[in-house]
C-alpha cells in the first residue's frame, strides 16, 4: 500500500503545474503536434513546453511519435484521463 501511495503522490506532484495541466487539457481532445499544443498555452516558451512534454513523456503519461517533420503527442496513461474527467 505504501508503494502505491508513493506512486500516486509522485503523479500528483507532476500534475501540480499549470502548464502541464494545460498541455494535458489540450491532449484530452486527441493527438497533437507541439505547435498545436502551444496554441493552448501561448505564454509558455517553446523551450519550456519541450521540457514539460519531456517530463510527462519520461513519467509514462505521454507517448510521442515522429512523422516527417512533426512529433505527435498523446496521453498514454488512462489514470490521467480519468482524473481530469
Secondary structure, DSSP 8 states (H G I E B T S, - for coil): -HHHHHHHHHHHHHH-SHHHHHHHHHHTT--EEHHHHHHH-TTS-HHHHHHHHHHHHHTTSEEEEEETTEEEEEE--HHHHHHH-
